[in-house]
Amino acid sequence: MGLLHVNCRKQSDWLLQTVNAVRTSGYMIVEGVLEPSVVSETRDRMYVVQKRIQEGVGKDRLTRAGELGILRNMMKYDEFFLKYLELPEMLQVVDATVSNTAILHLQNGFILPSFPPGEVPKTFQNKFHMDFPRVLNGYLASINTLFAVDAFTSSNGGTLAVPGTQQQTTAPDLAYLEAAAAPVECPAGSMLVFDSTLWHAAGANVSGKDRLGMNHQFTRSFIKQQVDYVRALGDAVVQKQAPRTQQLLGWYTRVVTSLDEYYQPEEKRLYRRGQG
């Protein structure tokens, strides 16, 4: 059975359908989000960032981590990727699920390499898992938006999603996950939205070429980020951004380090009231 699709350019109720599908099935594929020019530029810049990360971190350390082509903290290496935090469709999804005070838990790029059939190495990425392994009595605390920079297919490692496995306190049997999993197949520029407790895995890329994607995970504002983006990017970079982007990066969810920072007027406090 194929996965659920909606087109944000052709269906006015795409957001309502998406929110309902995330609640009931755990996911929705939203087509038509990224313009072709954005897809093309993203692809080119991801390879440049990959090279910069390899130079900065070292290939040996990256290899020891046991990851397949994950690009972490891309915004540090290229501020172009900050623009993703301004995408209207993604922000609408965030607002409708984890609230307009949510923060970015992570932004990771994927350049998934191809391997001959039967030779794909086993990593955390291609084992079934939840991105937010905390089930809170049905409370939606985290949402993912995964962009297809290349078209996702069953042969190039398109994400394997297991419908209906979100918000379960007991892990499903591996046999069930393997039998019920369906590959995400969608055009470049699409956005896979899913409850971060949904069981999923990267597929096997045996297509003969890389498959690129961009994942964002957003959480309620009281949950710690995987990367402290404010510190990682620096105050100067964050302060250049629009207030909403600052919120997503964690500018208004910082922890005070002194009484001077604590005893500030409300408009200057590091942690603002009303966080969701």
Buried (B, 14 or more C-beta within 10 A) or exposed (E): EEBBBBBBEEBEEBBEBBBEBBBEBBBBBBBBBBEEEBBEBBBEBBBEBBEBBEEEEEEEEBEEEEBBBBBBBBBBBEEBBBBBBEBEBBBBBBBBBBBEBBBBBBBBBBBBEBBEEEEBEEBEBBEBBBBBEEBEEEEBBBBBBBBBBBBBBBBBBBBBBBBBBBBBEEBBEEEBBEEBBBBBBBBBBBBBBBBBBBBBBBBBBBBEEBBBBBBBBBBBBEBEBBBEBBEBBEEEBBEEBEEBBBBBBBBBBBEEEEEEBEEEEEEEBBBBEEBE
